[in-house]
Amino acid sequence: MSENDYSNNPTNDQRHQLLLEALTRTGRAEDYENILSLLSPPPDLTRSLAPVAFRNIRIGIIGAGLAGLAAAYELRKLGADITIYDGQKDRVGGRVYTLYFDRSGRYYGEFGAMRIPVSHETTWHYINLFRLDTEALSSPQSNNFIFAHDVRIRRSGQNITESLYPYYDLTETERNIPWNVLSDFAMNAFLNQMTPEMRTEILKILPEYSGEYAAITRLSNRQVFEMLGLSQGAIQLLSAVDPFAGAFLGISYDEILSGNYSLDFMNTYRIAGGMVHLPLAFYNSLTAKEPPEIDFPSYFLGNVDIRLGQPVKGISKSQNNKGVDLCYKNQKGTETTESYDYVICAIPFSTLRGIEVLPYFSNEKMQAIREYNYIDAQKTLFLCKKRFWEEEKEYGRMNGGISFTDLPIQSIIYPPDHLRCENRESCSPNLPGVLTASYNLGQDANRVSSQTIPHRFDLIKDNVEAVHGLPSGYLDALVDGYKTVHWNTEHWARGAFAAGNPGQKLLFAYDMQKPEYDHRLYFAGEHVSTKQGWLQGALYSGKAAANRVIENFSRSY
């Protein structure tokens, strides 16, 4: 990647200014410093030890997702010999999953992570470290739809108030409140009532929380909406206009607090050419003898062995109580056991649930592994022969952004690669494009994906045509290829991302990230972070787990 490409990224100052301006508009400018501090990467403890302090120390890492890769990256700098195990045979990145429809990589879509908020400091730390190019997702020409109750409108508050209110059983008071005011009240009233100090608890994992904040995390989103006095009609309207909020009605309100506190859905970016370039950057660095981003002699670096297609089957405490044994299935299908001084388990608890653990972890950890909630998700990508959504038709052209619907597909995401074209010829709507034809969460993800593939494709295609006001069968000749990923049935994920049920943060968060086996076994992953479902959570937790290993080593020696 050239210097010029990398220089297209926002500077840290530019990102911070975008965050500050957005917080000022919401009336929470006082949260700016706290958010940046809490989302910044953990300190680089490798600077406090000699570069070869971990020479001859063997570290096993379970999972080649971003958490495992980040932990390996940090520990390698101290000279550790690291082995990474992952069940996936043909890719790294875990739930970062970019699909390319062509060999050139021009036409692609994301089945997993797809957005990077400006406030996610740890994610930007690694993006800048590896000099990855990014693209802004904010679209001045998005012009997207809301299609609810068989009514098609543009995504503006005035349109919702005038066109959708009559179809829902709202109270007289609710009918007289503009949509922007009503939705902001529903989503942010509790957040705005909290003190700035209390709001910092949203991004902290603590053994105990303040009584007021703890009470909030015990509530589901539906319970909060009802406590605010919203009618069931208003909740139904909210779920139609924002189906992701609808899919989260039974989830802890803390999940909405986390996203709204740091404005995770405003001013977002993506990695140019595919999000997979971030895990690939880690992979390329870990397998290189002289990684270009390392600023000290490469002979200090430890060796890294990445074993794809070799899943861990069992975790046990070494007989000498000074390490951890991992039983894994090698490439020949034979179960083999290797011993390590330290192990970092960086796979989802939904997957860890199927691994034999002897002796059992703490009761609290075992309960979390059994109970902690993961939300389901489904994404379907359409490779279209032309970009019908960018054509000048009755409803006008769209460029980037997302349309929402109360139909089973819930949302349609449009590629942003034509947002900033210098001329129409290079960005003609007659060119092929990849449409995220369906991205849904919760029960709809399961219901759509439980159908046979032909029925699933027909349902999604019919829904897309309905949202865009296209005649039935219009897409039959336009869709040149498609693929679905249903995260609940992805063998090495078994869920899209962690999303705590009411009270689960209080019950489990602190114990989920505590080490086991006399501080020899550590845990990482978005599920043991306060940014569940985001790259930020995985990366922060990976670096934090590496730091805990370093701290324990320093105490021991």
Secondary structure as a PSIPRED ss2 file (coil, helix, strand):
# PSIPRED VFORMAT (PSIPRED V4.0)

   1 M C   1.000  0.000  0.000
   2 S C   1.000  0.000  0.000
   3 E H   0.000  1.000  0.000
   4 N H   0.000  1.000  0.000
   5 D H   0.000  1.000  0.000
   6 Y H   0.000  1.000  0.000
   7 S C   1.000  0.000  0.000
   8 N C   1.000  0.000  0.000
   9 N C   1.000  0.000  0.000
  10 P C   1.000  0.000  0.000
  11 T C   1.000  0.000  0.000
  12 N H   0.000  1.000  0.000
  13 D H   0.000  1.000  0.000
  14 Q H   0.000  1.000  0.000
  15 R H   0.000  1.000  0.000
  16 H H   0.000  1.000  0.000
  17 Q H   0.000  1.000  0.000
  18 L H   0.000  1.000  0.000
  19 L H   0.000  1.000  0.000
  20 L H   0.000  1.000  0.000
  21 E H   0.000  1.000  0.000
  22 A H   0.000  1.000  0.000
  23 L H   0.000  1.000  0.000
  24 T H   0.000  1.000  0.000
  25 R H   0.000  1.000  0.000
  26 T C   1.000  0.000  0.000
  27 G C   1.000  0.000  0.000
  28 R C   1.000  0.000  0.000
  29 A H   0.000  1.000  0.000
  30 E H   0.000  1.000  0.000
  31 D H   0.000  1.000  0.000
  32 Y H   0.000  1.000  0.000
  33 E H   0.000  1.000  0.000
  34 N H   0.000  1.000  0.000
  35 I H   0.000  1.000  0.000
  36 L H   0.000  1.000  0.000
  37 S H   0.000  1.000  0.000
  38 L H   0.000  1.000  0.000
  39 L H   0.000  1.000  0.000
  40 S C   1.000  0.000  0.000
  41 P C   1.000  0.000  0.000
  42 P C   1.000  0.000  0.000
  43 P C   1.000  0.000  0.000
  44 D C   1.000  0.000  0.000
  45 L H   0.000  1.000  0.000
  46 T H   0.000  1.000  0.000
  47 R H   0.000  1.000  0.000
  48 S H   0.000  1.000  0.000
  49 L C   1.000  0.000  0.000
  50 A C   1.000  0.000  0.000
  51 P C   1.000  0.000  0.000
  52 V C   1.000  0.000  0.000
  53 A C   1.000  0.000  0.000
  54 F C   1.000  0.000  0.000
  55 R C   1.000  0.000  0.000
  56 N C   1.000  0.000  0.000
  57 I C   1.000  0.000  0.000
  58 R E   0.000  0.000  1.000
  59 I E   0.000  0.000  1.000
  60 G E   0.000  0.000  1.000
  61 I E   0.000  0.000  1.000
  62 I E   0.000  0.000  1.000
  63 G C   1.000  0.000  0.000
  64 A C   1.000  0.000  0.000
  65 G E   0.000  0.000  1.000
  66 L H   0.000  1.000  0.000
  67 A H   0.000  1.000  0.000
  68 G H   0.000  1.000  0.000
  69 L H   0.000  1.000  0.000
  70 A H   0.000  1.000  0.000
  71 A H   0.000  1.000  0.000
  72 A H   0.000  1.000  0.000
  73 Y H   0.000  1.000  0.000
  74 E H   0.000  1.000  0.000
  75 L H   0.000  1.000  0.000
  76 R H   0.000  1.000  0.000
  77 K C   1.000  0.000  0.000
  78 L C   1.000  0.000  0.000
  79 G C   1.000  0.000  0.000
  80 A C   1.000  0.000  0.000
  81 D E   0.000  0.000  1.000
  82 I E   0.000  0.000  1.000
  83 T E   0.000  0.000  1.000
  84 I E   0.000  0.000  1.000
  85 Y E   0.000  0.000  1.000
  86 D E   0.000  0.000  1.000
  87 G C   1.000  0.000  0.000
  88 Q C   1.000  0.000  0.000
  89 K C   1.000  0.000  0.000
  90 D C   1.000  0.000  0.000
  91 R C   1.000  0.000  0.000
  92 V C   1.000  0.000  0.000
  93 G E   0.000  0.000  1.000
  94 G C   1.000  0.000  0.000
  95 R C   1.000  0.000  0.000
  96 V C   1.000  0.000  0.000
  97 Y C   1.000  0.000  0.000
  98 T E   0.000  0.000  1.000
  99 L E   0.000  0.000  1.000
 100 Y E   0.000  0.000  1.000
 101 F C   1.000  0.000  0.000
 102 D C   1.000  0.000  0.000
 103 R C   1.000  0.000  0.000
 104 S C   1.000  0.000  0.000
 105 G C   1.000  0.000  0.000
 106 R C   1.000  0.000  0.000
 107 Y C   1.000  0.000  0.000
 108 Y E   0.000  0.000  1.000
 109 G E   0.000  0.000  1.000
 110 E E   0.000  0.000  1.000
 111 F C   1.000  0.000  0.000
 112 G C   1.000  0.000  0.000
 113 A C   1.000  0.000  0.000
 114 M C   1.000  0.000  0.000
 115 R C   1.000  0.000  0.000
 116 I E   0.000  0.000  1.000
 117 P E   0.000  0.000  1.000
 118 V C   1.000  0.000  0.000
 119 S C   1.000  0.000  0.000
 120 H C   1.000  0.000  0.000
 121 E H   0.000  1.000  0.000
 122 T H   0.000  1.000  0.000
 123 T H   0.000  1.000  0.000
 124 W H   0.000  1.000  0.000
 125 H H   0.000  1.000  0.000
 126 Y H   0.000  1.000  0.000
 127 I H   0.000  1.000  0.000
 128 N H   0.000  1.000  0.000
 129 L H   0.000  1.000  0.000
 130 F C   1.000  0.000  0.000
 131 R C   1.000  0.000  0.000
 132 L C   1.000  0.000  0.000
 133 D C   1.000  0.000  0.000
 134 T E   0.000  0.000  1.000
 135 E E   0.000  0.000  1.000
 136 A E   0.000  0.000  1.000
 137 L C   1.000  0.000  0.000
 138 S C   1.000  0.000  0.000
 139 S C   1.000  0.000  0.000
 140 P C   1.000  0.000  0.000
 141 Q C   1.000  0.000  0.000
 142 S C   1.000  0.000  0.000
 143 N C   1.000  0.000  0.000
 144 N C   1.000  0.000  0.000
 145 F E   0.000  0.000  1.000
 146 I E   0.000  0.000  1.000
 147 F E   0.000  0.000  1.000
 148 A E   0.000  0.000  1.000
 149 H C   1.000  0.000  0.000
 150 D C   1.000  0.000  0.000
 151 V E   0.000  0.000  1.000
 152 R E   0.000  0.000  1.000
 153 I E   0.000  0.000  1.000
 154 R E   0.000  0.000  1.000
 155 R C   1.000  0.000  0.000
 156 S C   1.000  0.000  0.000
 157 G H   0.000  1.000  0.000
 158 Q H   0.000  1.000  0.000
 159 N H   0.000  1.000  0.000
 160 I H   0.000  1.000  0.000
 161 T H   0.000  1.000  0.000
 162 E H   0.000  1.000  0.000
 163 S H   0.000  1.000  0.000
 164 L C   1.000  0.000  0.000
 165 Y H   0.000  1.000  0.000
 166 P H   0.000  1.000  0.000
 167 Y H   0.000  1.000  0.000
 168 Y C   1.000  0.000  0.000
 169 D C   1.000  0.000  0.000
 170 L C   1.000  0.000  0.000
 171 T C   1.000  0.000  0.000
 172 E H   0.000  1.000  0.000
 173 T H   0.000  1.000  0.000
 174 E H   0.000  1.000  0.000
 175 R H   0.000  1.000  0.000
 176 N C   1.000  0.000  0.000
 177 I C   1.000  0.000  0.000
 178 P C   1.000  0.000  0.000
 179 W H   0.000  1.000  0.000
 180 N H   0.000  1.000  0.000
 181 V H   0.000  1.000  0.000
 182 L H   0.000  1.000  0.000
 183 S H   0.000  1.000  0.000
 184 D H   0.000  1.000  0.000
 185 F H   0.000  1.000  0.000
 186 A H   0.000  1.000  0.000
 187 M H   0.000  1.000  0.000
 188 N H   0.000  1.000  0.000
 189 A H   0.000  1.000  0.000
 190 F H   0.000  1.000  0.000
 191 L H   0.000  1.000  0.000
 192 N H   0.000  1.000  0.000
 193 Q H   0.000  1.000  0.000
 194 M C   1.000  0.000  0.000
 195 T C   1.000  0.000  0.000
 196 P H   0.000  1.000  0.000
 197 E H   0.000  1.000  0.000
 198 M H   0.000  1.000  0.000
 199 R H   0.000  1.000  0.000
 200 T H   0.000  1.000  0.000
 201 E H   0.000  1.000  0.000
 202 I H   0.000  1.000  0.000
 203 L H   0.000  1.000  0.000
 204 K C   1.000  0.000  0.000
 205 I C   1.000  0.000  0.000
 206 L C   1.000  0.000  0.000
 207 P C   1.000  0.000  0.000
 208 E C   1.000  0.000  0.000
 209 Y C   1.000  0.000  0.000
 210 S C   1.000  0.000  0.000
 211 G H   0.000  1.000  0.000
 212 E H   0.000  1.000  0.000
 213 Y H   0.000  1.000  0.000
 214 A H   0.000  1.000  0.000
 215 A H   0.000  1.000  0.000
 216 I H   0.000  1.000  0.000
 217 T H   0.000  1.000  0.000
 218 R C   1.000  0.000  0.000
 219 L C   1.000  0.000  0.000
 220 S E   0.000  0.000  1.000
 221 N H   0.000  1.000  0.000
 222 R H   0.000  1.000  0.000
 223 Q H   0.000  1.000  0.000
 224 V H   0.000  1.000  0.000
 225 F H   0.000  1.000  0.000
 226 E H   0.000  1.000  0.000
 227 M H   0.000  1.000  0.000
 228 L C   1.000  0.000  0.000
 229 G C   1.000  0.000  0.000
 230 L C   1.000  0.000  0.000
 231 S C   1.000  0.000  0.000
 232 Q H   0.000  1.000  0.000
 233 G H   0.000  1.000  0.000
 234 A H   0.000  1.000  0.000
 235 I H   0.000  1.000  0.000
 236 Q H   0.000  1.000  0.000
 237 L H   0.000  1.000  0.000
 238 L H   0.000  1.000  0.000
 239 S H   0.000  1.000  0.000
 240 A H   0.000  1.000  0.000
 241 V H   0.000  1.000  0.000
 242 D C   1.000  0.000  0.000
 243 P H   0.000  1.000  0.000
 244 F H   0.000  1.000  0.000
 245 A H   0.000  1.000  0.000
 246 G H   0.000  1.000  0.000
 247 A H   0.000  1.000  0.000
 248 F C   1.000  0.000  0.000
 249 L C   1.000  0.000  0.000
 250 G C   1.000  0.000  0.000
 251 I C   1.000  0.000  0.000
 252 S E   0.000  0.000  1.000
 253 Y H   0.000  1.000  0.000
 254 D H   0.000  1.000  0.000
 255 E H   0.000  1.000  0.000
 256 I H   0.000  1.000  0.000
 257 L H   0.000  1.000  0.000
 258 S H   0.000  1.000  0.000
 259 G H   0.000  1.000  0.000
 260 N H   0.000  1.000  0.000
 261 Y H   0.000  1.000  0.000
 262 S C   1.000  0.000  0.000
 263 L C   1.000  0.000  0.000
 264 D C   1.000  0.000  0.000
 265 F C   1.000  0.000  0.000
 266 M C   1.000  0.000  0.000
 267 N C   1.000  0.000  0.000
 268 T E   0.000  0.000  1.000
 269 Y E   0.000  0.000  1.000
 270 R E   0.000  0.000  1.000
 271 I E   0.000  0.000  1.000
 272 A C   1.000  0.000  0.000
 273 G C   1.000  0.000  0.000
 274 G C   1.000  0.000  0.000
 275 M C   1.000  0.000  0.000
 276 V C   1.000  0.000  0.000
 277 H H   0.000  1.000  0.000
 278 L H   0.000  1.000  0.000
 279 P H   0.000  1.000  0.000
 280 L H   0.000  1.000  0.000
 281 A H   0.000  1.000  0.000
 282 F H   0.000  1.000  0.000
 283 Y H   0.000  1.000  0.000
 284 N H   0.000  1.000  0.000
 285 S H   0.000  1.000  0.000
 286 L H   0.000  1.000  0.000
 287 T C   1.000  0.000  0.000
 288 A C   1.000  0.000  0.000
 289 K C   1.000  0.000  0.000
 290 E C   1.000  0.000  0.000
 291 P C   1.000  0.000  0.000
 292 P C   1.000  0.000  0.000
 293 E C   1.000  0.000  0.000
 294 I C   1.000  0.000  0.000
 295 D C   1.000  0.000  0.000
 296 F C   1.000  0.000  0.000
 297 P C   1.000  0.000  0.000
 298 S H   0.000  1.000  0.000
 299 Y H   0.000  1.000  0.000
 300 F H   0.000  1.000  0.000
 301 L C   1.000  0.000  0.000
 302 G C   1.000  0.000  0.000
 303 N C   1.000  0.000  0.000
 304 V E   0.000  0.000  1.000
 305 D E   0.000  0.000  1.000
 306 I E   0.000  0.000  1.000
 307 R E   0.000  0.000  1.000
 308 L E   0.000  0.000  1.000
 309 G C   1.000  0.000  0.000
 310 Q C   1.000  0.000  0.000
 311 P C   1.000  0.000  0.000
 312 V E   0.000  0.000  1.000
 313 K E   0.000  0.000  1.000
 314 G E   0.000  0.000  1.000
 315 I E   0.000  0.000  1.000
 316 S E   0.000  0.000  1.000
 317 K E   0.000  0.000  1.000
 318 S C   1.000  0.000  0.000
 319 Q C   1.000  0.000  0.000
 320 N C   1.000  0.000  0.000
 321 N C   1.000  0.000  0.000
 322 K C   1.000  0.000  0.000
 323 G C   1.000  0.000  0.000
 324 V E   0.000  0.000  1.000
 325 D E   0.000  0.000  1.000
 326 L E   0.000  0.000  1.000
 327 C E   0.000  0.000  1.000
 328 Y E   0.000  0.000  1.000
 329 K E   0.000  0.000  1.000
 330 N C   1.000  0.000  0.000
 331 Q C   1.000  0.000  0.000
 332 K C   1.000  0.000  0.000
 333 G C   1.000  0.000  0.000
 334 T C   1.000  0.000  0.000
 335 E E   0.000  0.000  1.000
 336 T E   0.000  0.000  1.000
 337 T E   0.000  0.000  1.000
 338 E E   0.000  0.000  1.000
 339 S E   0.000  0.000  1.000
 340 Y E   0.000  0.000  1.000
 341 D C   1.000  0.000  0.000
 342 Y E   0.000  0.000  1.000
 343 V E   0.000  0.000  1.000
 344 I E   0.000  0.000  1.000
 345 C E   0.000  0.000  1.000
 346 A C   1.000  0.000  0.000
 347 I C   1.000  0.000  0.000
 348 P C   1.000  0.000  0.000
 349 F H   0.000  1.000  0.000
 350 S H   0.000  1.000  0.000
 351 T H   0.000  1.000  0.000
 352 L H   0.000  1.000  0.000
 353 R C   1.000  0.000  0.000
 354 G C   1.000  0.000  0.000
 355 I C   1.000  0.000  0.000
 356 E E   0.000  0.000  1.000
 357 V E   0.000  0.000  1.000
 358 L E   0.000  0.000  1.000
 359 P C   1.000  0.000  0.000
 360 Y C   1.000  0.000  0.000
 361 F C   1.000  0.000  0.000
 362 S C   1.000  0.000  0.000
 363 N H   0.000  1.000  0.000
 364 E H   0.000  1.000  0.000
 365 K H   0.000  1.000  0.000
 366 M H   0.000  1.000  0.000
 367 Q H   0.000  1.000  0.000
 368 A H   0.000  1.000  0.000
 369 I H   0.000  1.000  0.000
 370 R H   0.000  1.000  0.000
 371 E H   0.000  1.000  0.000
 372 Y C   1.000  0.000  0.000
 373 N C   1.000  0.000  0.000
 374 Y E   0.000  0.000  1.000
 375 I E   0.000  0.000  1.000
 376 D C   1.000  0.000  0.000
 377 A E   0.000  0.000  1.000
 378 Q E   0.000  0.000  1.000
 379 K E   0.000  0.000  1.000
 380 T E   0.000  0.000  1.000
 381 L E   0.000  0.000  1.000
 382 F E   0.000  0.000  1.000
 383 L E   0.000  0.000  1.000
 384 C E   0.000  0.000  1.000
 385 K C   1.000  0.000  0.000
 386 K C   1.000  0.000  0.000
 387 R C   1.000  0.000  0.000
 388 F H   0.000  1.000  0.000
 389 W H   0.000  1.000  0.000
 390 E H   0.000  1.000  0.000
 391 E C   1.000  0.000  0.000
 392 E C   1.000  0.000  0.000
 393 K C   1.000  0.000  0.000
 394 E C   1.000  0.000  0.000
 395 Y C   1.000  0.000  0.000
 396 G C   1.000  0.000  0.000
 397 R C   1.000  0.000  0.000
 398 M C   1.000  0.000  0.000
 399 N C   1.000  0.000  0.000
 400 G C   1.000  0.000  0.000
 401 G C   1.000  0.000  0.000
 402 I E   0.000  0.000  1.000
 403 S E   0.000  0.000  1.000
 404 F E   0.000  0.000  1.000
 405 T E   0.000  0.000  1.000
 406 D C   1.000  0.000  0.000
 407 L C   1.000  0.000  0.000
 408 P C   1.000  0.000  0.000
 409 I C   1.000  0.000  0.000
 410 Q C   1.000  0.000  0.000
 411 S E   0.000  0.000  1.000
 412 I E   0.000  0.000  1.000
 413 I E   0.000  0.000  1.000
 414 Y C   1.000  0.000  0.000
 415 P C   1.000  0.000  0.000
 416 P C   1.000  0.000  0.000
 417 D C   1.000  0.000  0.000
 418 H C   1.000  0.000  0.000
 419 L C   1.000  0.000  0.000
 420 R C   1.000  0.000  0.000
 421 C C   1.000  0.000  0.000
 422 E C   1.000  0.000  0.000
 423 N C   1.000  0.000  0.000
 424 R C   1.000  0.000  0.000
 425 E C   1.000  0.000  0.000
 426 S C   1.000  0.000  0.000
 427 C C   1.000  0.000  0.000
 428 S C   1.000  0.000  0.000
 429 P C   1.000  0.000  0.000
 430 N C   1.000  0.000  0.000
 431 L C   1.000  0.000  0.000
 432 P C   1.000  0.000  0.000
 433 G E   0.000  0.000  1.000
 434 V E   0.000  0.000  1.000
 435 L E   0.000  0.000  1.000
 436 T E   0.000  0.000  1.000
 437 A E   0.000  0.000  1.000
 438 S E   0.000  0.000  1.000
 439 Y E   0.000  0.000  1.000
 440 N E   0.000  0.000  1.000
 441 L E   0.000  0.000  1.000
 442 G C   1.000  0.000  0.000
 443 Q H   0.000  1.000  0.000
 444 D H   0.000  1.000  0.000
 445 A H   0.000  1.000  0.000
 446 N H   0.000  1.000  0.000
 447 R H   0.000  1.000  0.000
 448 V H   0.000  1.000  0.000
 449 S H   0.000  1.000  0.000
 450 S C   1.000  0.000  0.000
 451 Q C   1.000  0.000  0.000
 452 T C   1.000  0.000  0.000
 453 I H   0.000  1.000  0.000
 454 P H   0.000  1.000  0.000
 455 H H   0.000  1.000  0.000
 456 R H   0.000  1.000  0.000
 457 F H   0.000  1.000  0.000
 458 D H   0.000  1.000  0.000
 459 L H   0.000  1.000  0.000
 460 I H   0.000  1.000  0.000
 461 K H   0.000  1.000  0.000
 462 D H   0.000  1.000  0.000
 463 N H   0.000  1.000  0.000
 464 V H   0.000  1.000  0.000
 465 E H   0.000  1.000  0.000
 466 A H   0.000  1.000  0.000
 467 V H   0.000  1.000  0.000
 468 H H   0.000  1.000  0.000
 469 G C   1.000  0.000  0.000
 470 L C   1.000  0.000  0.000
 471 P C   1.000  0.000  0.000
 472 S C   1.000  0.000  0.000
 473 G C   1.000  0.000  0.000
 474 Y C   1.000  0.000  0.000
 475 L C   1.000  0.000  0.000
 476 D C   1.000  0.000  0.000
 477 A C   1.000  0.000  0.000
 478 L C   1.000  0.000  0.000
 479 V E   0.000  0.000  1.000
 480 D E   0.000  0.000  1.000
 481 G E   0.000  0.000  1.000
 482 Y E   0.000  0.000  1.000
 483 K E   0.000  0.000  1.000
 484 T E   0.000  0.000  1.000
 485 V E   0.000  0.000  1.000
 486 H E   0.000  0.000  1.000
 487 W H   0.000  1.000  0.000
 488 N H   0.000  1.000  0.000
 489 T H   0.000  1.000  0.000
 490 E C   1.000  0.000  0.000
 491 H C   1.000  0.000  0.000
 492 W C   1.000  0.000  0.000
 493 A C   1.000  0.000  0.000
 494 R C   1.000  0.000  0.000
 495 G C   1.000  0.000  0.000
 496 A C   1.000  0.000  0.000
 497 F E   0.000  0.000  1.000
 498 A E   0.000  0.000  1.000
 499 A C   1.000  0.000  0.000
 500 G C   1.000  0.000  0.000
 501 N C   1.000  0.000  0.000
 502 P C   1.000  0.000  0.000
 503 G C   1.000  0.000  0.000
 504 Q H   0.000  1.000  0.000
 505 K H   0.000  1.000  0.000
 506 L H   0.000  1.000  0.000
 507 L H   0.000  1.000  0.000
 508 F H   0.000  1.000  0.000
 509 A H   0.000  1.000  0.000
 510 Y H   0.000  1.000  0.000
 511 D H   0.000  1.000  0.000
 512 M H   0.000  1.000  0.000
 513 Q C   1.000  0.000  0.000
 514 K C   1.000  0.000  0.000
 515 P C   1.000  0.000  0.000
 516 E E   0.000  0.000  1.000
 517 Y C   1.000  0.000  0.000
 518 D C   1.000  0.000  0.000
 519 H C   1.000  0.000  0.000
 520 R C   1.000  0.000  0.000
 521 L E   0.000  0.000  1.000
 522 Y E   0.000  0.000  1.000
 523 F E   0.000  0.000  1.000
 524 A C   1.000  0.000  0.000
 525 G C   1.000  0.000  0.000
 526 E H   0.000  1.000  0.000
 527 H H   0.000  1.000  0.000
 528 V H   0.000  1.000  0.000
 529 S C   1.000  0.000  0.000
 530 T C   1.000  0.000  0.000
 531 K C   1.000  0.000  0.000
 532 Q C   1.000  0.000  0.000
 533 G C   1.000  0.000  0.000
 534 W C   1.000  0.000  0.000
 535 L H   0.000  1.000  0.000
 536 Q H   0.000  1.000  0.000
 537 G H   0.000  1.000  0.000
 538 A H   0.000  1.000  0.000
 539 L H   0.000  1.000  0.000
 540 Y H   0.000  1.000  0.000
 541 S H   0.000  1.000  0.000
 542 G H   0.000  1.000  0.000
 543 K H   0.000  1.000  0.000
 544 A H   0.000  1.000  0.000
 545 A H   0.000  1.000  0.000
 546 A H   0.000  1.000  0.000
 547 N H   0.000  1.000  0.000
 548 R H   0.000  1.000  0.000
 549 V H   0.000  1.000  0.000
 550 I H   0.000  1.000  0.000
 551 E H   0.000  1.000  0.000
 552 N H   0.000  1.000  0.000
 553 F H   0.000  1.000  0.000
 554 S H   0.000  1.000  0.000
 555 R H   0.000  1.000  0.000
 556 S H   0.000  1.000  0.000
 557 Y C   1.000  0.000  0.000
